[in-house]
Amino acid sequence: MNIREWLSRNIIWVLIALITFNLLIVYWGTVNLGIYGTHNSVLGWDLLRRKKLLLQEQTQASDAKGLANPGQRSNDVSSPNLRLVCSDDDLASAFASVRPAVVNITADRVTQRDPALREPKRGGSLASSIAFDDPSIRFIEEESLGSGIIVDRRGFIVTNAHVVSKAYNIKVVIFGFERKAYAAEIVWKDLLNDIAILKIHPEEPLPTAILGDSDMIKVADRVLAIGSPFGLEQTVTAGIISDNSRNLVIEGQTYEDMIQTDAAINRGNSGGALVNVKGEVIGINTAIYAPTGVFAGVGFAIPINRVKPIVKETLTR
């Protein structure tokens, strides 16, 4: 049997097969082009329709966003996770988180320093004009004003050793609705590193500051200086990190790897907090470049990582 004979005998079935195949092709094409049919066709071949539906959903979402924010362009990125790297709100939040833990320290002390050390020579170098931020003038006895940071709820407070050096009748004034002053005792004093820890006995647990990581700071980071300059409690100033590893010689004592900042530091800021935008204490305000006895745009702080081991040792012994 040749092909011609086979076709003559089976022509009807051949025509039926061709018509059926053509109908299937037409059906698939019309369903997936969106002319008619459901989202899932009987054959499951609805890729083109799914792409079309996806484009429609994206268009509708874009139109709805445009109605909610008329001034926003369709290609603008909007997300609740987007935020400014550093804004005024960040600085305000950082201050609010640390403020309750910064205290004012008053004490009586006897000053026996040579007045010549307090008066920088004309034409002298930078080092010859660096002094602690509370330079006493020629008084034999005076009230020393400084600041401190609460590091433990039981009443342990970090400050500079020079604030309480040769001091007696030390008092700590904590922040709150009522001005409360507590008698304080020195439980640690390290004159070499200019660090001291005081202890008071509050009636209830105190708010504490979060100690950050001073090794992570970078030059030009935003910072806040909090303290009590000239007895003005809870004063905050803002600036940046000018240098993160400055070596100084102050009154014959060498201080290495100090943090330099242009945040205003004045008499009474000693022992106060240098804070990053996260609200973490990264340094203890300590000294200023003071050719006139007041802040001149250059201040220095002890890195907090140098203080942490002393705090840990004091709290665990």
matplotlib code that plots the C-alpha trace (Angstrom):
import matplotlib.pyplot as plt

x = [0.0, 1.5, 0.9, -1.8, -3.9, -3.4, -4.5, -7.5, -8.6, -7.8, -8.4, -11.2, -9.1, -6.2, -8.5, -9.9, -6.4, -5.3, -8.4, -8.0, -4.3, -5.2, -7.9, -5.5, -3.0, -5.7, -7.0, -3.6, -2.7, -6.0, -5.9, -2.3, -2.7, -5.6, -8.4, -10.4, -9.9, -9.1, -5.9, -5.0, -5.9, -6.6, -3.1, -1.4, 0.3, -0.5, 2.9, 2.1, -1.1, 0.8, 3.3, 0.4, -1.2, 2.1, 2.5, -1.1, -0.4, 2.8, 1.0, -1.9, 0.6, 2.4, -0.8, -1.9, 1.5, 1.1, -2.3, -1.0, 2.1, 1.2, 4.6, 6.5, 7.7, 6.9, 10.6, 11.3, 12.2, 10.1, 10.6, 10.0, 13.6, 15.1, 16.4, 18.9, 22.4, 22.5, 19.8, 19.0, 16.6, 19.4, 21.4, 18.4, 17.8, 21.4, 21.4, 18.1, 19.5, 22.7, 21.4, 20.0, 23.4, 25.6, 26.0, 27.5, 30.4, 31.3, 34.2, 36.4, 40.1, 43.4, 45.3, 49.0, 50.0, 52.5, 50.5, 53.2, 52.0, 48.6, 49.7, 50.9, 53.9, 53.4, 54.5, 54.6, 53.8, 50.5, 51.6, 52.6, 49.0, 47.1, 45.5, 42.7, 39.4, 39.0, 42.1, 42.2, 43.6, 45.5, 43.2, 44.5, 41.2, 38.3, 35.2, 36.0, 33.3, 33.3, 31.1, 30.7, 29.0, 26.9, 28.2, 26.4, 22.9, 24.3, 25.9, 29.3, 30.4, 33.4, 35.1, 38.6, 41.1, 42.0, 38.4, 38.7, 42.4, 43.2, 39.5, 37.3, 33.6, 32.8, 29.1, 27.4, 24.3, 22.1, 19.7, 16.0, 12.9, 14.3, 17.9, 19.5, 23.0, 24.7, 28.0, 30.5, 33.7, 36.6, 36.9, 39.5, 41.9, 44.5, 46.5, 48.6, 45.5, 43.5, 40.6, 38.7, 35.6, 33.2, 30.6, 27.3, 24.5, 21.2, 17.8, 16.9, 18.7, 20.1, 20.0, 23.3, 25.1, 25.9, 29.6, 30.5, 33.6, 36.1, 38.1, 35.3, 35.2, 36.4, 37.6, 34.7, 32.1, 29.4, 29.7, 28.1, 29.9, 27.7, 28.6, 28.4, 30.6, 30.9, 28.3, 25.6, 24.3, 23.2, 24.8, 25.3, 27.4, 27.9, 30.9, 33.0, 35.9, 38.9, 41.5, 41.3, 44.8, 46.4, 49.4, 49.6, 51.8, 49.8, 51.7, 54.5, 52.2, 52.0, 48.6, 48.5, 45.9, 43.5, 40.3, 40.4, 37.1, 35.8, 32.7, 32.9, 34.5, 35.0, 35.7, 33.3, 33.1, 35.9, 34.6, 31.6, 30.6, 31.6, 28.8, 28.3, 25.0, 23.9, 23.8, 26.9, 29.7, 33.0, 35.1, 35.6, 36.0, 39.3, 41.4, 41.3, 43.8, 43.4, 45.7, 43.2, 41.9, 38.7, 37.7, 39.4, 38.0, 40.3, 39.3, 40.4, 38.8, 40.1, 38.9, 36.2, 38.0, 40.7, 38.2, 36.2, 38.8, 39.0, 35.2, 35.0, 37.7, 36.0, 32.6, 33.7, 36.0]
y = [0.0, 3.3, 6.7, 7.8, 4.8, 5.2, 8.9, 8.0, 5.5, 7.7, 11.2, 11.9, 11.1, 13.2, 16.2, 15.8, 15.7, 18.8, 20.7, 19.7, 20.7, 24.1, 24.6, 23.9, 26.4, 29.1, 28.4, 28.6, 31.8, 33.6, 32.6, 33.7, 37.0, 37.8, 37.8, 35.4, 32.6, 32.4, 33.2, 29.5, 27.9, 24.2, 23.7, 25.8, 27.8, 31.3, 32.9, 35.8, 36.6, 36.4, 39.0, 41.2, 40.9, 41.7, 44.8, 45.9, 45.4, 47.5, 50.2, 50.3, 50.4, 53.3, 55.2, 54.7, 56.0, 59.0, 59.8, 59.5, 61.7, 64.0, 65.7, 62.4, 61.1, 57.6, 56.5, 57.8, 55.2, 55.2, 53.0, 53.2, 51.9, 54.9, 57.6, 60.4, 59.4, 62.2, 64.8, 67.3, 64.7, 62.2, 64.7, 65.5, 61.8, 61.2, 64.1, 62.9, 59.4, 60.5, 63.6, 61.9, 60.2, 63.4, 65.0, 68.2, 67.9, 70.5, 70.4, 72.5, 72.2, 73.9, 75.2, 75.4, 75.6, 78.2, 81.0, 81.1, 77.7, 79.1, 82.0, 80.9, 82.8, 85.0, 83.3, 79.9, 76.7, 74.9, 72.5, 75.3, 76.6, 73.4, 73.2, 71.3, 72.9, 74.3, 76.5, 77.9, 81.4, 82.6, 81.5, 79.5, 77.9, 77.6, 75.7, 73.3, 72.8, 69.7, 67.0, 63.3, 60.3, 57.7, 54.3, 52.1, 52.4, 52.0, 55.4, 55.0, 58.0, 58.5, 61.9, 63.4, 63.0, 66.7, 67.7, 66.1, 66.3, 67.6, 68.1, 67.7, 68.1, 66.6, 66.7, 65.4, 67.0, 64.7, 65.7, 65.6, 67.5, 68.2, 69.3, 66.6, 66.8, 63.8, 63.6, 61.6, 59.7, 58.9, 55.1, 55.3, 58.0, 57.6, 60.8, 59.2, 58.8, 61.6, 59.3, 59.1, 57.2, 58.5, 56.8, 58.3, 56.6, 57.4, 56.4, 54.6, 53.2, 55.9, 56.2, 55.1, 56.1, 53.6, 53.3, 53.0, 51.9, 54.7, 52.5, 52.8, 56.6, 58.3, 61.8, 64.1, 62.1, 64.3, 64.4, 66.2, 67.5, 67.4, 68.9, 71.9, 74.7, 77.6, 75.8, 75.8, 72.3, 70.1, 72.2, 70.5, 71.7, 70.0, 69.5, 66.8, 64.6, 66.6, 63.9, 60.5, 60.0, 63.2, 63.1, 65.9, 67.2, 69.0, 70.5, 68.0, 65.0, 63.1, 62.0, 59.7, 59.0, 61.7, 62.5, 66.1, 67.8, 71.3, 70.9, 73.7, 72.6, 75.1, 75.2, 72.8, 70.4, 68.3, 64.8, 65.3, 63.1, 63.2, 61.4, 60.1, 60.3, 56.9, 58.3, 56.4, 57.9, 57.7, 60.0, 61.9, 65.6, 66.6, 69.5, 72.5, 74.6, 77.7, 80.6, 82.9, 80.5, 79.7, 77.5, 78.4, 75.7, 72.9, 70.4, 67.0, 63.9, 60.7, 57.7, 55.7, 52.4, 53.5, 54.1, 50.8, 48.5, 50.8, 50.9, 47.1, 46.6, 49.1, 47.5, 43.9, 44.3]
z = [0.0, -1.1, 0.6, -1.9, -1.1, 2.7, 2.4, 0.3, 2.9, 6.0, 4.7, 7.1, 10.2, 8.8, 8.4, 11.9, 13.3, 11.5, 12.5, 16.2, 16.2, 14.7, 17.3, 20.1, 18.8, 18.5, 22.0, 23.6, 21.8, 22.7, 26.4, 27.0, 25.1, 27.4, 24.9, 27.0, 29.5, 33.2, 35.1, 35.0, 31.6, 31.2, 29.8, 32.4, 29.7, 30.9, 31.2, 28.9, 30.9, 34.2, 32.9, 31.8, 35.3, 37.0, 34.9, 35.8, 39.5, 39.3, 37.5, 40.0, 42.9, 41.3, 40.7, 44.3, 45.5, 43.3, 44.7, 48.3, 47.6, 44.7, 44.8, 44.6, 41.2, 40.1, 40.2, 43.7, 46.3, 49.4, 52.4, 56.2, 56.6, 54.9, 57.3, 57.4, 58.5, 61.0, 61.7, 64.5, 65.8, 66.2, 68.2, 70.4, 71.0, 71.8, 74.4, 75.9, 76.5, 78.3, 80.0, 83.2, 83.7, 83.7, 87.1, 88.5, 91.0, 93.5, 96.0, 98.1, 97.5, 98.2, 95.1, 95.4, 91.8, 90.5, 88.8, 86.2, 85.0, 84.4, 82.2, 78.8, 77.5, 74.5, 71.3, 73.1, 71.4, 71.4, 74.1, 76.4, 76.3, 76.9, 80.3, 82.1, 81.3, 84.8, 85.3, 88.7, 89.1, 92.0, 94.8, 97.8, 98.5, 96.0, 95.0, 92.2, 89.6, 87.4, 85.9, 86.1, 84.5, 86.3, 85.3, 87.8, 89.3, 92.8, 92.6, 91.0, 89.0, 86.7, 86.5, 86.1, 88.9, 88.6, 89.4, 92.9, 93.4, 96.9, 97.4, 100.4, 101.1, 97.6, 96.6, 93.5, 92.1, 90.0, 87.2, 87.9, 88.7, 92.2, 92.7, 94.9, 96.2, 97.7, 99.6, 97.7, 98.5, 96.2, 95.7, 92.9, 91.8, 89.1, 88.6, 85.9, 83.6, 85.2, 86.1, 89.3, 90.5, 93.1, 95.2, 96.4, 98.3, 96.5, 97.9, 94.6, 91.5, 89.3, 85.4, 83.8, 80.6, 77.9, 77.4, 73.7, 71.8, 71.3, 69.0, 66.4, 66.2, 63.0, 62.3, 61.4, 63.3, 65.0, 68.8, 71.8, 74.9, 78.0, 81.3, 83.6, 82.3, 84.7, 86.9, 84.2, 84.7, 81.8, 79.1, 75.7, 72.8, 69.4, 67.2, 65.4, 66.1, 64.9, 65.6, 67.3, 68.4, 69.8, 72.2, 74.7, 77.5, 80.2, 83.2, 82.6, 82.3, 79.0, 77.8, 74.8, 72.1, 73.3, 71.3, 69.9, 69.3, 68.4, 70.6, 73.1, 76.4, 79.2, 82.9, 84.6, 81.6, 83.1, 83.7, 81.5, 78.6, 75.0, 73.2, 69.7, 67.7, 69.1, 72.6, 73.7, 75.8, 73.8, 75.9, 79.2, 78.5, 80.1, 78.7, 76.3, 74.4, 76.4, 75.6, 77.2, 79.9, 78.0, 75.1, 71.8, 69.5, 70.5, 73.3, 74.4, 75.9, 77.4, 75.2, 77.1, 76.3, 78.6, 81.4, 81.0, 82.7, 85.7, 86.0, 85.7, 88.4, 90.8, 90.4, 90.9, 93.8]

ax = plt.figure().add_subplot(projection="3d")
ax.plot(x, y, z, "-o")
ax.set_aspect("equal")
plt.show()
